[in-house]
Amino acid sequence: MKKLVFLILPLLLLNACKVDPEISVEKNTGITEVIPTGWPAPKYTFSVNTLSEARFKLGRELFYDPILSLDNTISCGSCHQQATAFAHADHKFSHGIHDLLGKRNAPALFNLNWLPAFMHDGGINHIEVQPLGPITNPIEMAESMPNVMTKVKASAKYKSLYREAWGTDSMTSQGLFRAMAQFMGTMVSYNSKYDRYKRGETGATLSEQELRGYNLFLSKCNACHTEPLFSDYAYRSNGLSPDPYLQDSGRAHITSQASDRYKFKTPSLRNIAITQPYMHDGRYSTLQACLNHYTDNVKNQINLDPLLTPSGLALTADEKSDLIAFLYTLTDYQFITDEKFAEPHH
């Protein structure tokens, strides 16, 4: 299994006066950890990496700063855009420096504290080192951590932000990565129409079609896309024919185990209506196409998940429409418009 070394990270932006989006905070408490009622305990908490507004702000600056890339053109926010729940709008693959294309669809980012591992294949197992993958990937950001640290340490802006965040002028990779973990880890999506309905909020009702879709979801989909996170985060082969160009072995790329071949992490269905295209390789552009795969195109590939069969799921055209109507209730408009997660104004 590949090992990732705990290295360093930094950043630079133009030295200019800036007006940032106001960070919404509770009185006298600053940025706070959110664990919605009824949710399981998160895998990562801020018990060691204590939350603060200054650390959150440093992490947000780093997330949106292209200086993390070799040619200073690509930031985390380039491939993870808030309007699409931090997915890459209408792009099959992530786009890197020099217009290079990645080999997988950039996943949406939210509820990351509940993930046991990151990337489609689980190749990174801790939120505090997750950015290291794309930063050092030769077809994404293609940067080295020593270079990143050199650039950040040369930035008057980051010297100031780091001092405010950590009370010292001695920048470390851990301080930078932990600041990014505060920004990414507080991206909690839990205010969709579905959530309001489940909480019994006044006026939060589902239509008859949405309710039919919800019941279909519970009987057909919930085993893998388990409420309330809408994923079990297990690795599964869902019957997709491997792309002959990509030759992507999935989880086996990390474990070198034949039993993991063509298995990918189950994605969350939260915000699914706005995170197209779908699947690890972005091959489907609509939810209808995804459902058609599960009813008509499941291939008897090696390691096909036992919950699936080549005969596919039994869903009528009307049932597919109902299921899609329910999936639309999982869009969290509050999350995708929350100014505290927006790119800082310059």
C-alpha positions as MATLAB code, in Angstrom:
seq = 'MKKLVFLILPLLLLNACKVDPEISVEKNTGITEVIPTGWPAPKYTFSVNTLSEARFKLGRELFYDPILSLDNTISCGSCHQQATAFAHADHKFSHGIHDLLGKRNAPALFNLNWLPAFMHDGGINHIEVQPLGPITNPIEMAESMPNVMTKVKASAKYKSLYREAWGTDSMTSQGLFRAMAQFMGTMVSYNSKYDRYKRGETGATLSEQELRGYNLFLSKCNACHTEPLFSDYAYRSNGLSPDPYLQDSGRAHITSQASDRYKFKTPSLRNIAITQPYMHDGRYSTLQACLNHYTDNVKNQINLDPLLTPSGLALTADEKSDLIAFLYTLTDYQFITDEKFAEPHH';
ca = [
       0.000    0.000    0.000;
       1.258    3.442   -0.845;
       2.321    5.579    2.093;
       1.977    9.329    2.227;
       4.554   11.320    4.120;
       3.398   14.062    6.468;
       5.024   17.020    4.737;
       4.479   20.742    4.413;
       2.117   23.170    2.793;
       1.816   26.946    2.276;
       0.653   29.790    0.066;
       0.857   33.282   -1.312;
      -1.677   35.764   -2.594;
      -1.377   39.330   -3.765;
      -0.422   41.677   -0.974;
      -3.455   43.883   -1.127;
      -6.250   45.115    1.070;
      -9.074   42.588    0.989;
     -12.622   42.424    2.189;
     -13.472   38.841    3.033;
     -16.943   37.319    3.220;
     -18.105   37.674    6.789;
     -17.666   34.478    8.743;
     -20.872   33.581   10.545;
     -20.022   32.638   14.115;
     -21.870   32.036   17.332;
     -21.463   34.805   19.882;
     -18.208   34.482   21.817;
     -17.498   30.989   20.469;
     -16.024   31.528   17.004;
     -16.119   28.762   14.429;
     -17.826   25.718   15.914;
     -17.993   22.015   15.164;
     -21.365   20.859   13.800;
     -22.629   17.329   14.456;
     -26.297   17.195   13.402;
     -28.736   15.446   15.706;
     -29.088   11.786   14.845;
     -25.844   11.556   12.904;
     -23.103    9.080   13.839;
     -19.955   10.327   15.535;
     -17.480   11.784   13.037;
     -14.191   10.036   12.325;
     -12.293   13.299   12.788;
     -12.974   15.837   15.500;
     -11.348   19.081   16.544;
     -10.379   17.821   19.990;
      -6.685   18.279   19.152;
      -6.939   20.759   16.278;
      -8.863   23.376   18.251;
     -11.142   25.484   16.073;
     -10.729   29.228   15.809;
     -11.861   31.894   13.382;
      -8.243   32.832   12.562;
      -7.292   29.230   11.737;
     -10.428   28.773    9.661;
      -9.589   31.945    7.741;
      -6.028   30.754    7.080;
      -7.386   27.439    5.803;
      -9.849   29.177    3.515;
      -7.092   31.336    2.019;
      -4.998   28.248    1.345;
      -7.900   26.379   -0.229;
      -8.492   29.111   -2.800;
      -4.879   30.123   -3.497;
      -3.328   28.834   -6.774;
       0.179   29.200   -5.395;
      -0.157   25.617   -4.208;
       0.458   24.631   -7.852;
       3.718   24.651   -9.761;
       2.721   27.400  -12.203;
       0.453   29.273   -9.766;
      -2.688   28.614  -11.834;
      -4.587   25.853  -10.010;
      -6.084   25.992   -6.517;
      -8.174   23.482   -4.596;
     -11.123   25.716   -5.435;
     -10.422   25.367   -9.163;
     -11.771   21.804   -9.140;
     -14.026   22.114   -6.097;
     -16.560   24.889   -6.681;
     -19.061   25.914   -4.049;
     -22.033   26.285   -6.406;
     -21.792   22.560   -7.161;
     -21.229   21.458   -3.546;
     -17.486   21.711   -4.185;
     -17.503   19.362   -7.168;
     -16.087   20.333  -10.596;
     -18.982   21.701  -12.636;
     -19.636   19.673  -15.804;
     -16.082   18.298  -16.001;
     -15.531   14.573  -16.343;
     -11.977   14.837  -15.029;
     -10.073   17.236  -12.835;
      -8.065   19.850  -14.731;
      -4.445   20.442  -13.750;
      -1.577   22.688  -14.721;
      -0.796   23.199  -18.426;
      -4.354   22.076  -19.236;
      -3.530   18.511  -18.226;
      -6.478   16.249  -17.504;
      -6.693   13.996  -14.507;
      -8.023   10.466  -14.702;
     -10.920   10.730  -12.264;
     -13.886   12.958  -11.614;
     -13.257   15.484   -8.824;
     -15.526   14.446   -5.919;
     -17.793   16.874   -4.122;
     -16.528   18.068   -0.732;
     -18.784   18.129    2.317;
     -19.209   16.219    5.568;
     -15.548   15.269    5.297;
     -15.123   14.668    9.032;
     -17.215   11.517    8.638;
     -15.037    9.999    5.913;
     -12.766    7.143    7.034;
     -10.589    7.783    3.950;
     -10.345   10.153    0.995;
     -10.142    9.929   -2.793;
     -12.191    7.478   -4.857;
      -9.821    4.684   -3.854;
      -9.255    5.652   -0.213;
      -5.602    6.401   -0.886;
      -5.396    9.048    1.857;
      -6.680    8.239    5.323;
      -6.553   11.570    7.167;
      -8.110   14.944    6.442;
      -5.005   16.780    7.651;
      -2.878   15.360    4.826;
      -5.552   15.048    2.139;
      -4.412   18.171    0.201;
      -0.972   16.624   -0.213;
      -2.327   14.246   -2.873;
      -3.448   16.796   -5.464;
      -0.656   19.243   -4.593;
       2.058   16.737   -5.504;
       0.195   14.896   -8.276;
       2.119   15.546  -11.545;
      -1.053   16.036  -13.602;
      -2.892   18.150  -11.060;
      -0.906   20.771   -9.127;
       2.517   19.173   -9.758;
       4.194   21.097   -6.943;
       6.700   19.978   -4.313;
       6.157   20.725   -0.670;
       9.544   22.421   -0.169;
       8.630   24.847   -2.967;
       5.208   25.456   -1.482;
       6.708   26.244    1.907;
       9.234   28.600    0.348;
       6.461   30.559   -1.359;
       4.290   30.776    1.707;
       7.119   31.829    3.990;
       7.925   34.635    1.543;
       4.385   36.003    1.749;
       3.759   38.876    4.147;
       0.075   38.017    4.062;
       0.631   34.446    5.156;
       3.125   35.453    7.796;
       0.410   37.612    9.312;
      -2.371   35.034    8.925;
      -0.222   32.276   10.412;
       0.748   34.424   13.382;
      -2.914   35.240   14.038;
      -3.854   31.584   13.732;
      -1.098   29.906   15.732;
       0.601   32.685   17.747;
       4.038   32.082   16.245;
       6.126   33.122   13.247;
       7.537   29.619   12.812;
       5.469   28.125   10.013;
       5.115   24.357    9.923;
       3.375   22.025    7.507;
       1.191   20.775   10.354;
      -0.061   24.281   11.094;
      -0.979   24.850    7.455;
      -2.616   21.467    6.969;
      -4.549   21.776   10.221;
      -5.842   25.180    9.142;
      -7.069   23.651    5.884;
      -8.672   20.830    7.876;
     -10.596   23.438    9.871;
     -11.961   24.994    6.687;
     -12.794   21.696    4.987;
     -13.945   19.949    8.145;
     -16.554   22.594    8.915;
     -18.148   22.143    5.465;
     -21.167   20.323    6.870;
     -24.162   19.905    4.575;
     -27.299   19.170    6.588;
     -29.988   21.683    5.581;
     -31.601   20.227    2.477;
     -35.343   19.887    2.013;
     -34.942   16.248    3.079;
     -33.209   17.313    6.304;
     -35.898   19.842    7.163;
     -38.553   17.205    6.509;
     -36.786   14.670    8.722;
     -36.472   17.257   11.502;
     -40.189   17.961   11.279;
     -39.729   21.661   10.640;
     -42.836   23.717   10.012;
     -43.779   23.726    6.342;
     -41.122   21.162    5.406;
     -43.076   18.530    3.534;
     -42.332   16.199    0.662;
     -44.651   15.927   -2.306;
     -46.405   12.653   -3.082;
     -43.861   11.948   -5.802;
     -40.934   12.755   -3.514;
     -42.364   10.474   -0.836;
     -42.756    7.656   -3.345;
     -39.162    8.250   -4.352;
     -38.048    8.214   -0.733;
     -39.698    4.856   -0.160;
     -38.059    3.515   -3.311;
     -34.725    4.829   -2.096;
     -35.131    3.018    1.221;
     -35.897   -0.271   -0.509;
     -33.470   -0.044   -3.450;
     -30.559    2.236   -2.493;
     -30.199    2.692    1.257;
     -28.087   -0.441    1.747;
     -25.110    1.314    0.126;
     -26.121    4.988    0.289;
     -27.098    4.788    3.933;
     -28.928    7.639    5.689;
     -28.152   10.176    7.024;
     -24.790   10.515    5.268;
     -26.159    8.746    2.181;
     -23.082    6.538    1.925;
     -21.548    3.689    3.862;
     -18.140    4.747    2.450;
     -17.373    1.123    1.593;
     -15.514    0.159   -1.590;
     -17.699   -1.548   -4.162;
     -17.666   -2.658   -7.776;
     -20.944   -1.398   -9.231;
     -20.811   -3.143  -12.589;
     -19.253   -0.393  -14.694;
     -17.265   -1.568  -17.674;
     -13.669   -0.372  -17.115;
     -12.599    2.421  -19.421;
      -9.943    0.819  -21.702;
      -8.024    4.112  -21.882;
      -7.946    4.842  -18.152;
      -7.240    1.279  -17.014;
      -8.317    2.312  -13.510;
      -8.119   -0.582  -11.072;
      -9.779    1.388   -8.274;
      -9.081    0.372   -4.684;
      -6.599   -2.251   -5.925;
      -4.341    0.626   -6.959;
      -3.803    1.220   -3.256;
      -3.948   -2.267   -1.765;
      -2.543   -4.343   -4.673;
      -5.203   -6.913   -3.779;
      -7.041   -8.639   -6.617;
     -10.147   -8.687   -4.426;
     -10.215   -4.863   -4.590;
     -10.026   -4.599   -8.365;
     -12.577   -2.131   -9.830;
     -13.871   -1.193   -6.403;
     -14.443    2.491   -5.663;
     -15.720    4.279   -2.582;
     -19.479    4.674   -2.417;
     -20.155    8.398   -2.914;
     -22.649   10.310   -0.838;
     -25.894   11.153   -2.619;
     -26.241   14.442   -0.796;
     -26.309   17.326   -3.297;
     -26.271   14.718   -6.077;
     -28.526   16.773   -8.366;
     -25.832   19.452   -8.738;
     -22.620   17.399   -8.782;
     -22.756   15.967  -12.306;
     -21.118   14.260  -14.119;
     -21.318   11.021  -12.174;
     -19.248    7.930  -11.368;
     -15.505    7.952  -10.656;
     -14.795    8.605  -14.336;
     -17.621   11.057  -14.971;
     -19.124    8.895  -17.690;
     -22.770    9.780  -16.964;
     -24.048   13.326  -17.221;
     -27.557   12.810  -15.806;
     -29.226   11.018  -12.919;
     -31.429    9.275  -15.460;
     -28.350    7.765  -17.102;
     -27.105    6.589  -13.690;
     -30.374    4.823  -12.945;
     -30.395    3.313  -16.449;
     -27.002    1.813  -15.637;
     -28.355    0.114  -12.532;
     -31.406   -1.251  -14.331;
     -29.998   -2.127  -17.753;
     -26.201   -1.966  -17.918;
     -24.726   -3.698  -14.872;
     -21.843   -5.839  -16.118;
     -20.811   -9.056  -14.418;
     -17.345   -7.667  -13.748;
     -14.820   -9.185  -11.410;
     -15.785   -8.443   -7.808;
     -19.292   -7.267   -8.704;
     -20.874   -6.195   -5.434;
     -23.151   -8.924   -4.024;
     -25.977   -6.383   -3.676;
     -26.037   -6.101   -7.472;
     -26.683   -8.647  -10.190;
     -26.222   -8.463  -13.980;
     -30.002   -8.439  -14.304;
     -30.026   -5.036  -12.611;
     -32.448   -3.312  -10.275;
     -36.148   -3.607  -10.996;
     -37.370   -0.043  -11.580;
     -40.042    1.197  -13.955;
     -39.748    4.479  -15.827;
     -42.211    6.085  -13.402;
     -40.290    4.766  -10.413;
     -37.089    6.251  -11.797;
     -38.826    9.613  -12.071;
     -40.024    9.313   -8.492;
     -36.565    8.378   -7.261;
     -34.984   11.309   -9.077;
     -37.568   13.639   -7.566;
     -36.485   12.471   -4.119;
     -32.790   12.857   -4.937;
     -33.445   16.502   -5.748;
     -34.591   17.027   -2.154;
     -31.014   16.306   -1.033;
     -29.699   19.602   -2.446;
     -28.556   21.898    0.345;
     -28.961   25.418   -1.024;
     -27.901   26.967    2.269;
     -24.590   25.138    2.089;
     -23.783   26.097   -1.506;
     -24.488   29.778   -0.835;
     -22.916   30.091    2.626;
     -20.558   33.073    2.433;
     -18.163   31.685    4.998;
     -17.156   28.970    2.542;
     -16.918   31.314   -0.452;
     -13.709   32.424   -2.115;
     -12.260   35.474   -0.353;
     -12.871   38.764   -2.157;
      -9.823   40.555   -3.430;
];
